[in-house]
Amino acid sequence: MFSLKKRYVVVIGILGGLGIANQDFLKTSWVRLQGMMAHASQAMPSNRDLQQPFLAEGSATDSYRSHPPQANLYHPDSRSSANTSFGAGSTFQLPSTSGTTKFSSASEVSSTRMVSATNRNEASRAPADLLKIRIATFNLNAFGESKLQKSAVVESIAMLIRKFDVVALQHIQSRQLNILPEFIDKVNISDRRYEYCIGPRVGPEGNQQQFAFIFDSDRIETDRQMLYTVEDPQQMLTFEPLVGWFRAKTVRASEAFTFSLVNIRIDPLNEARERQALPDLLRSVRQDGRLEDDIILAGDFGCSEKELGALRGSGVVFALEGTPTTVTGEAMLDNIIVPARATDEFTGRVGVVDFLRQNNLSIDQAFQISTHMPVWAEFTATEGGLSVE
């Protein structure tokens, strides 16, 4: 009897030891699994983690590479030599548009693949891509200190900028003078290197804004002495446009496409009057002494091309026709406009970047970036649209 009990004790002891060992094994495995999950979660943040920066104010990350700001981008003293004015009573007529090429509209809004590269790695680019440049316009919707502090918002805007070679920016509204240099630091965390030109504050007291151009310095060059703000003594426009001159760099300088880019924002409170002044603005830039025939108007016109009848009579081509450019898809406000006879370099390829759907954002998150979507148009890098052997 005693021996039988002893056997039971031994068996129970063995079973108990196996149970403890099994618990230790399970615990060790669970700890290991938790560690693997934690490591994976750090490598691949959840959708909630990705969206969280949009939902609250936060400090920009400190991992950005610093570049010194450009000096003397705007010289108030040099405006007198280049500035021009236009009057409401003057007229302007372009050459006859008979026989002009019919350009396609925004049929490639979502089908065109964007390429991001620079001359540092030209061997990896398709040769045809080097012969094209993309010009865009983007209303940043009161871009200032608040937006700059939201790292996810800034990165989203930077990613949009990197899709293009030249971008006309409207509605920069900041008390700080270094708002754009700080933003460019963020944009340049990539394989591309962008520079900028910014104009003075324009507009009425309490609502002053700035226009700017951002461009890929490996693919586009500018003459900063030719940057000027249009003088408007009759105050036909609330925000005086900014004009810059650019040239493609991916082909020989003697064959490169050169153009004047006019950065515009129509004031919603005075839109009817300001639209009527656009033909005179176009004439004014054409006669600014630079002898540049390729004049491109880009910006927020506050309406569709159907409401720009005054400009249509000047013989221009609207890059977009009947395409919404707001995040909600309810209105067309932004466009790129070129003279039909003067700009043979326009390829007809255009688009609107719907960053809300591409990034799976909510309306509130998208609004923190902008209520406007970027609009772009493609041009040849060669003057006259000629191919280079």
matplotlib code that plots the C-alpha trace (Angstrom):
import matplotlib.pyplot as plt

x = [0.0, 2.8, 4.6, 1.4, 1.0, 4.7, 4.1, 1.2, 3.3, 6.0, 3.6, 1.9, 5.3, 6.3, 3.0, 3.4, 6.9, 5.7, 2.9, 5.3, 7.7, 4.9, 3.8, 7.4, 7.5, 4.2, 5.2, 8.6, 6.9, 4.3, 7.0, 8.9, 5.8, 5.1, 8.6, 8.2, 4.9, 6.3, 9.2, 6.8, 4.6, 7.6, 8.5, 4.9, 2.8, -0.9, -3.3, -4.4, -0.7, -0.3, -3.4, -2.9, -0.5, -3.3, -5.6, -3.6, -0.9, 2.7, 6.3, 8.0, 10.5, 14.2, 15.5, 15.4, 18.6, 19.3, 20.2, 21.0, 18.2, 18.6, 19.6, 18.2, 15.4, 13.4, 14.9, 12.4, 14.9, 15.0, 11.2, 11.3, 13.4, 11.2, 7.8, 4.9, 1.4, -1.9, -5.0, -8.6, -9.2, -6.5, -7.0, -4.9, -5.2, -3.3, -2.7, -5.5, -6.1, -7.3, -5.7, -4.4, -4.0, -6.8, -5.4, -6.8, -8.3, -7.9, -8.4, -5.2, -6.0, -5.1, -3.4, 0.0, 2.8, 4.9, 8.7, 11.0, 14.7, 17.5, 20.6, 22.6, 21.0, 20.0, 21.0, 18.0, 15.5, 13.8, 15.3, 11.8, 11.2, 14.2, 12.5, 9.4, 8.8, 5.7, 4.4, 1.9, -0.2, -1.2, -3.2, -1.8, -4.8, -3.2, 0.2, 1.9, 3.3, 0.4, 0.7, 4.5, 4.2, 2.2, 4.8, 2.3, 0.7, 4.1, 5.3, 2.1, 2.6, 6.3, 5.4, 3.0, 5.7, 8.1, 5.9, 6.6, 9.4, 8.0, 5.1, 3.4, 2.2, -0.5, -1.9, 1.3, 0.2, 2.8, 4.3, 7.7, 10.2, 11.7, 8.5, 9.5, 13.1, 12.0, 9.5, 12.1, 14.3, 11.5, 10.9, 14.6, 14.6, 14.6, 16.7, 15.7, 16.9, 14.5, 15.0, 12.4, 11.6, 9.1, 7.5, 6.6, 3.4, 0.6, -3.1, -5.0, -4.0, -5.1, -5.1, -1.7, -0.4, 2.7, 3.2, 6.1, 7.7, 9.4, 11.5, 13.8, 17.2, 18.5, 15.9, 14.9, 16.8, 15.7, 17.1, 16.2, 16.7, 13.7, 11.4, 8.9, 5.5, 3.1, 2.3, -1.4, -1.9, -5.6, -6.0, -7.8, -6.5, -6.5, -3.3, -0.8, 0.6, 4.2, 6.0, 9.1, 11.2, 12.4, 14.4, 14.6, 18.0, 17.7, 18.6, 21.1, 20.5, 20.3, 17.3, 15.7, 12.1, 11.9, 8.8, 7.3, 5.1, 2.5, 1.3, -2.3, -5.0, -8.3, -10.0, -13.4, -14.8, -14.0, -13.9, -16.1, -14.1, -10.7, -11.5, -12.1, -8.6, -6.8, -6.5, -4.7, -2.5, -1.5, -0.7, 1.3, 3.5, 4.1, 5.3, 7.5, 10.7, 11.9, 10.6, 9.3, 6.4, 5.6, 3.5, 1.8, -0.9, -1.2, -3.2, -6.5, -9.0, -12.0, -14.0, -14.1, -12.8, -16.4, -16.5, -13.2, -14.7, -12.6, -9.4, -10.9, -11.2, -7.5, -6.8, -5.6, -5.8, -7.1, -5.3, -8.3, -11.9, -14.8, -12.7, -13.2, -10.0, -11.3, -10.9, -14.7, -15.0, -17.7, -16.0, -13.3, -11.1, -7.6, -6.1, -3.1, -3.6, -1.3, -1.6, -2.7, -0.4, 2.6, 3.1, 3.8, 5.5, 2.3, 1.8, -1.8, -1.2, -2.7, -4.0, -5.4, -3.8, -6.5, -4.5, -7.5, -8.3, -4.7, -3.7, -7.1, -7.6, -10.7, -12.1, -10.9, -7.4, -7.3, -8.6, -5.5, -3.4, -5.6, -9.1, -7.5, -5.8, -2.7, -3.2, -0.4, 0.4, 3.2, 5.5, 8.4, 11.8, 12.8, 11.7, 9.0, 8.2, 11.0, 12.6, 16.4, 18.5]
y = [0.0, 2.3, 1.6, 2.3, 5.7, 6.4, 5.7, 8.1, 10.8, 10.2, 10.4, 13.5, 15.1, 14.3, 15.7, 18.8, 19.4, 19.0, 21.5, 24.1, 23.5, 23.9, 27.2, 28.5, 27.5, 29.2, 32.3, 32.5, 32.1, 34.8, 37.2, 36.4, 36.9, 40.2, 41.4, 40.5, 42.3, 45.4, 45.4, 45.0, 47.8, 50.1, 49.3, 49.5, 52.1, 51.6, 53.7, 55.5, 56.3, 57.7, 59.8, 61.1, 64.0, 65.5, 65.6, 67.7, 70.3, 68.9, 69.9, 69.2, 66.4, 67.3, 64.8, 67.2, 68.0, 71.7, 74.0, 77.7, 80.0, 81.8, 85.4, 88.5, 86.6, 89.7, 93.1, 96.0, 98.4, 96.5, 96.6, 100.0, 98.6, 95.6, 96.3, 97.1, 98.3, 97.8, 99.9, 98.8, 100.8, 99.3, 96.5, 93.6, 91.3, 88.1, 87.0, 85.1, 81.6, 80.1, 76.7, 76.3, 72.8, 71.5, 70.4, 67.6, 68.3, 66.6, 63.0, 61.9, 63.2, 59.9, 57.8, 59.6, 58.3, 60.9, 60.6, 61.9, 62.1, 64.5, 65.1, 63.2, 60.0, 60.8, 57.4, 55.9, 58.3, 57.6, 59.9, 61.1, 62.3, 64.6, 66.3, 67.2, 69.6, 69.8, 73.2, 73.2, 75.6, 75.1, 77.3, 76.5, 77.9, 80.2, 78.5, 79.7, 78.8, 76.6, 74.3, 74.3, 72.8, 69.8, 67.4, 65.1, 68.1, 69.5, 66.1, 65.7, 69.1, 68.3, 65.1, 67.0, 69.6, 66.8, 65.6, 68.8, 70.8, 74.3, 75.1, 78.5, 78.8, 81.1, 82.2, 82.1, 84.0, 84.2, 86.8, 85.0, 85.8, 82.3, 80.4, 79.2, 78.4, 76.1, 74.5, 74.0, 72.1, 69.6, 69.4, 68.6, 65.4, 63.5, 62.9, 66.2, 69.7, 72.6, 76.3, 79.1, 82.7, 84.6, 88.0, 90.7, 90.8, 92.1, 92.8, 94.9, 95.3, 92.4, 90.0, 90.4, 87.3, 86.2, 84.4, 82.1, 79.8, 76.5, 74.8, 71.8, 73.4, 70.4, 70.7, 74.4, 77.7, 81.3, 84.8, 86.2, 89.8, 89.2, 88.4, 91.2, 92.0, 93.6, 97.2, 97.9, 101.7, 101.4, 98.6, 96.3, 93.3, 92.8, 90.7, 91.9, 88.9, 87.7, 87.2, 85.0, 83.9, 80.3, 78.1, 74.3, 72.8, 69.3, 70.3, 72.7, 76.3, 77.4, 75.0, 75.2, 76.2, 79.6, 81.1, 83.8, 82.4, 84.7, 83.7, 84.8, 84.7, 86.3, 87.7, 85.9, 89.2, 91.0, 88.2, 89.6, 92.9, 91.1, 88.6, 91.5, 92.8, 89.6, 90.4, 93.6, 91.7, 89.3, 92.3, 94.0, 91.0, 90.5, 94.1, 94.0, 94.3, 90.7, 89.8, 86.6, 85.2, 82.2, 83.7, 81.1, 82.2, 79.9, 80.2, 80.4, 82.1, 81.5, 79.9, 77.5, 78.4, 79.1, 82.2, 83.5, 84.9, 88.0, 85.9, 83.5, 86.4, 87.0, 83.7, 81.4, 77.7, 76.5, 73.5, 72.3, 72.4, 71.5, 69.7, 70.2, 71.4, 71.5, 68.7, 68.3, 68.1, 70.7, 73.5, 74.4, 77.3, 76.6, 76.5, 77.0, 79.2, 79.6, 81.7, 79.3, 80.7, 81.5, 78.4, 75.4, 73.6, 72.7, 68.9, 68.9, 66.6, 68.0, 66.7, 67.4, 65.6, 64.2, 63.8, 63.1, 59.8, 58.9, 59.1, 57.8, 60.9, 62.2, 65.5, 67.2, 65.8, 67.0, 70.4, 70.8, 70.5, 72.7, 73.0, 73.2, 70.4, 70.9, 71.4, 70.6, 70.9, 69.3, 71.1, 70.1, 71.1, 72.4, 75.7, 75.4, 71.8, 70.5, 67.2, 67.1, 64.3]
z = [0.0, 0.9, -2.3, -4.3, -2.7, -3.4, -7.0, -7.1, -5.6, -8.1, -11.0, -9.7, -9.3, -12.8, -14.2, -12.1, -13.4, -16.9, -16.3, -14.9, -17.8, -20.3, -18.6, -18.8, -22.5, -23.3, -21.4, -23.1, -26.5, -25.7, -24.7, -27.9, -30.0, -28.2, -29.0, -32.7, -32.9, -31.2, -33.7, -36.6, -35.3, -35.2, -38.8, -40.1, -38.1, -38.0, -40.0, -36.9, -36.1, -39.6, -39.4, -35.9, -36.8, -38.8, -35.9, -33.5, -33.5, -33.2, -33.6, -36.8, -36.7, -36.2, -38.7, -41.7, -43.4, -43.1, -46.1, -45.8, -47.0, -50.3, -49.8, -51.6, -53.4, -53.6, -54.1, -53.6, -55.1, -58.4, -59.0, -60.8, -63.7, -64.4, -63.0, -65.3, -65.0, -66.8, -67.2, -67.4, -70.5, -72.7, -75.2, -76.3, -79.3, -80.0, -83.6, -85.3, -83.8, -87.1, -87.7, -84.2, -82.7, -80.6, -77.3, -75.2, -71.8, -68.4, -69.6, -67.8, -64.4, -62.7, -65.3, -65.6, -63.5, -61.8, -61.9, -59.2, -60.1, -60.8, -63.0, -60.3, -61.6, -65.2, -66.4, -64.6, -66.3, -69.5, -72.2, -73.2, -69.6, -69.8, -72.8, -70.8, -67.8, -65.6, -64.4, -61.6, -59.6, -55.9, -53.6, -50.2, -48.4, -45.8, -45.5, -42.3, -38.9, -38.0, -41.0, -40.8, -37.2, -38.5, -39.7, -41.5, -43.3, -44.3, -45.6, -47.6, -49.3, -49.9, -51.6, -53.9, -54.8, -55.7, -58.5, -60.5, -62.0, -61.3, -58.9, -58.6, -55.0, -53.8, -50.4, -48.3, -45.1, -42.4, -40.0, -40.3, -43.0, -43.1, -43.6, -47.1, -46.4, -43.6, -45.9, -48.6, -46.1, -45.8, -49.6, -50.1, -48.1, -51.4, -54.5, -55.9, -54.9, -55.0, -54.8, -54.5, -55.4, -53.2, -53.7, -51.2, -49.2, -51.3, -50.6, -48.1, -44.5, -42.4, -45.4, -46.9, -48.8, -50.7, -54.0, -54.6, -57.2, -56.2, -58.9, -59.3, -59.7, -61.6, -64.3, -64.3, -63.9, -63.4, -63.5, -60.1, -61.4, -63.6, -60.7, -60.2, -58.9, -61.3, -60.4, -60.4, -59.8, -60.6, -58.1, -60.5, -58.7, -54.9, -54.9, -57.4, -59.4, -59.2, -62.5, -62.9, -65.9, -66.3, -68.7, -69.0, -68.1, -69.5, -73.0, -74.6, -73.5, -77.1, -77.7, -74.2, -73.6, -71.9, -70.4, -68.2, -65.4, -64.0, -60.5, -59.9, -57.2, -57.9, -54.8, -54.3, -53.1, -56.3, -58.8, -61.5, -61.8, -61.5, -64.3, -66.7, -66.0, -67.0, -70.7, -69.7, -67.3, -70.1, -72.5, -69.7, -69.1, -72.9, -73.1, -70.0, -72.1, -71.9, -75.5, -74.1, -76.2, -74.0, -71.2, -68.9, -66.4, -63.4, -60.2, -58.5, -60.9, -58.7, -61.5, -64.4, -67.9, -68.9, -66.8, -68.2, -71.4, -71.4, -71.6, -74.1, -76.5, -76.2, -77.9, -75.1, -74.3, -70.9, -69.7, -67.8, -69.0, -66.8, -64.2, -60.4, -58.6, -55.0, -52.5, -52.3, -56.0, -56.0, -57.9, -60.5, -59.3, -60.5, -64.0, -66.2, -69.2, -72.3, -75.5, -78.2, -80.9, -78.8, -76.8, -79.1, -76.2, -74.5, -75.0, -74.0, -71.1, -67.9, -64.6, -61.1, -58.1, -55.9, -52.7, -50.6, -52.4, -53.3, -49.6, -48.2, -46.1, -44.5, -45.6, -42.4, -42.9, -46.5, -45.5, -43.2, -46.4, -48.6, -49.9, -53.4, -55.4, -57.4, -61.2, -63.6, -67.3, -69.4, -71.8, -73.9, -72.6, -76.1, -77.5, -80.1, -79.1, -81.3, -80.5, -79.8, -81.4]

ax = plt.figure().add_subplot(projection="3d")
ax.plot(x, y, z, "-o")
ax.set_aspect("equal")
plt.show()
